[in-house]
Amino acid sequence: MSAADKAKAKAEQAIGRAKKKTGRATGDADQAGEGRIQEAKGNARQAKEKGKDVLKDE
């Protein structure tokens, strides 16, 4: 996983987590939903990059 892609994935996860927590704390279901989606995108990006690394190592 390249360092830039890893950083993007981690940033997306962190921003999503923050939005989710803020949305829950303020009772804003839309923001909490956006946070869950963004966090899931970060998780998917990280999984994709890890899969690339596995295939590259073989």
C-alpha positions as CSV (number, residue, x, y, z in Angstrom):
1,M,0.0,0.0,0.0
2,S,1.5,3.3,-1.0
3,A,1.9,5.8,1.8
4,A,-0.4,8.3,0.1
5,D,-3.2,5.8,-0.4
6,K,-2.8,4.6,3.2
7,A,-3.1,8.2,4.4
8,K,-6.2,8.9,2.3
9,A,-7.9,5.8,3.7
10,K,-7.0,6.6,7.3
11,A,-8.1,10.3,6.8
12,E,-11.4,9.2,5.3
13,Q,-12.0,6.8,8.2
14,A,-11.2,9.4,10.8
15,I,-13.4,12.1,9.2
16,G,-16.2,9.6,8.9
17,R,-15.9,8.6,12.5
18,A,-15.9,12.2,13.6
19,K,-19.0,13.0,11.5
20,K,-20.8,9.9,12.8
21,K,-20.1,10.8,16.5
22,T,-21.0,14.5,15.9
23,G,-24.2,13.5,14.2
24,R,-25.2,11.2,17.1
25,A,-24.3,13.7,19.7
26,T,-26.4,16.4,18.1
27,G,-29.2,14.1,17.0
28,D,-28.5,14.8,13.3
29,A,-29.3,11.5,11.7
30,D,-28.2,12.7,8.2
31,Q,-24.8,13.7,9.4
32,A,-24.4,10.4,11.3
33,G,-25.4,8.5,8.2
34,E,-22.9,10.5,6.1
35,G,-20.2,9.6,8.6
36,R,-21.0,5.9,8.5
37,I,-20.8,6.0,4.7
38,Q,-17.5,7.9,4.7
39,E,-16.0,5.6,7.2
40,A,-17.1,2.6,5.1
41,K,-15.5,4.2,2.1
42,G,-12.2,4.5,4.0
43,N,-12.4,0.9,5.1
44,A,-13.1,-0.3,1.5
45,R,-10.2,1.8,0.2
46,Q,-7.9,0.3,2.8
47,A,-9.0,-3.2,2.0
48,K,-8.5,-2.6,-1.7
49,E,-4.9,-1.4,-1.1
50,K,-4.1,-4.3,1.2
51,G,-5.4,-6.7,-1.5
52,K,-3.1,-5.0,-4.0
53,D,-0.2,-5.5,-1.7
54,V,-1.0,-9.2,-1.3
55,L,-1.1,-9.7,-5.0
56,K,2.1,-7.7,-5.6
57,D,4.0,-9.9,-3.0
58,E,3.1,-13.1,-4.8
